[in-house]
């Protein structure tokens, strides 16, 4: 891409702390494809590109693991209650 397009893209996604946090949030939640966030950084340097990929992978799998854990814990608690009710009958 042209240098001016790259600068505009970087400014729109990483121009301030808020924009950076917003872009990362969108990448985590699916608001923007992670490729749209990471590709401009590939032009800046491979380190920044890899840093974003590691961050996204870590946060997405961490959140996925926590949400799955909450649902499994809820299901186990319901099964315990159902079993105790059956035992009482």
HELIX and SHEET records of a PDB file:
HELIX    1   1 UNK A    3  UNK A   14  1                                  12    
HELIX    2   2 UNK A   17  UNK A   29  1                                  13    
HELIX    3   3 UNK A   34  UNK A   44  1                                  11    
HELIX    4   4 UNK A   46  UNK A   88  1                                  43    
END                                                                             
